[in-house]
Amino acid sequence: MPKLKTHSGAAKRFKKTGTGKIVRGQTKTRHILTSKSPKVKRKLGKSLLVSDGDYAKVARMIPYA
């Protein structure tokens, strides 16, 4: 069986936790931040877990993470 290639774009966006869950950043944090409240900007700085529906697809892209 050949080695699997990691999707380089996914490797920059996702990482695995110690228990095997996959963590992602949040969207809407790059620009037009003046119209967002400080509370929203604080919340957007946190990381979230990848949803159950997307987990298999993301896990395939980062096989060795």
Secondary structure, DSSP 8 states (H G I E B T S, - for coil): -------HHHHHHEEE-TTS-EEE--SS-SS--TTS-HHHHHHHTS-EE--HHHHHHHHHH-TT-
